[in-house]
Amino acid sequence: MHRLLAALLALPLFAACGPALDDASPGAALETGALEPATQEAALSSSAPRERAVRLRTGVTLRYVEQGDRHGPAVVFLHGYTDSHHTWDLNLPLLPRGYHVYALDQRGHGDSTRPVCCYTQPSFAADVVAFLDAVGERRAILVGHSMGSFIAQQVALLAPRRVQALVLVGSAPTVAGNEVALGLKSVVDEQVGTVDPVFVREFQTSTFVRPVPESYLDTLVSESLKVPARVWQDTLDGLIAEDHSARLHTLRMPVLVVGGDQDGFFPVAQQQALVDALPDARFQLYTGTGHAPHAEQPQRFVDDVKHFLRAVTR
C-alpha cells in the first residue's frame, strides 16, 4: 500500500475530503435550521471565531466555525477530501473581520454527522445551499480547496443566484478520469473500518511541496483519521463520477483560481483548462507550490483573496 502511494505521488498528486459516523454526532438533535443554543445574540455581536452547529433540511448536522461581522459579505470556506474546517487554520486568523466567514465541516467530515448516504457531489452541494438557508444568507462567496472547489462549482451550477463569486484552490474542470485519483481509489478501496494512520500521514504530507507547521500537519492527520473508510471510499467515488466540465461556461460570476505549479494532482495544464472554461476567471499560479497553496503560502493566499473580495463586494 505504501509503495503504491509513493508511486502515485511520483505521478501527480491529490488532497483532502471527508468521513462518516452514522447520523448521531454532535448537534444531531438540533431542529432543522436551528443554530446551536448558547448566547446566540451575544456571540453574533462579536467578530471572534465561534464554533456552532446547525441541523439542515438535508438531514445532516454540520459543525462549522463562524467569525467576523454578521452584517458583512458572507464567505463560505469548503475544505478538501478527508479534511475539515481546520484546513483553513493558517488563513482564518489573517482575514479581515469585516467579512462574515463560515468554515464548514462537510457531511462525513470533521465533527459533522456521518450519514450512511450520500456522498455525491450534488449531495454535498445541496448541503451548502441548505446551510445558506439555515443561517439566513441570501448569497455567499464560496472558497473551496480541491474537493471543496468541485463542490463550490456544483453549488454555482445548481443555484447560481446564491453564489456571488468563487475562489477555487487546487482545482481543475473535473476529477473524472484523473489517473492519480484512480490510483488513490485502488488504495482507499482496500481500507476497512479505520484508515491506516501511516497511510493517512503519507497522504496528507504528499499534498505539500513547501513545508507547513508540524502542528498543522498533525491536526490534518487527526481530522482525516476521524473519517471512516466507507466515507473515504464513497466520497472519492462521488468525485470521480461527477463531470460537469461541459457546463462551466454557464457560470457568469467572477472566479479566482489559485494553484501551484507543482501540484501533483492537477498539473498546470488542467488548472489553465479550468480558467479557460470559465467566462470571468483570473488565475494566480504560485511557483514552487504543491496542491495546497492556502497552506503552503498562507499570507500570500489571504492577500490574493482579500484583493479579490474587495473587487467583488464593492
Secondary structure, DSSP 8 states (H G I E B T S, - for coil): -HHHHHHHHHS-----------S-STTTTS-BT-B--SSHHHHHTS-S-EEEEEE-TTS-EEEEEEES-TTS-EEEEE--TT--GGGGTTTGGGS-TTSEEEEE--TTSTTS---SS--SHHHHHHHHHHHHHHHT-S-EEEEEETHHHHHHHHHHHH-GGGEEEEEEES--S--TT-HHHHHHHHHHTT--SB--HHHHHHHHHHT-SS---HHHHHHHHHHHHTSBHHHHHHHHHHHHH---GGGGGG--S-EEEEEETT-SSS-HHHHHHHHHHSTTEEEEEETT--S-HHHHSHHHHHHHHHHHHHHH--
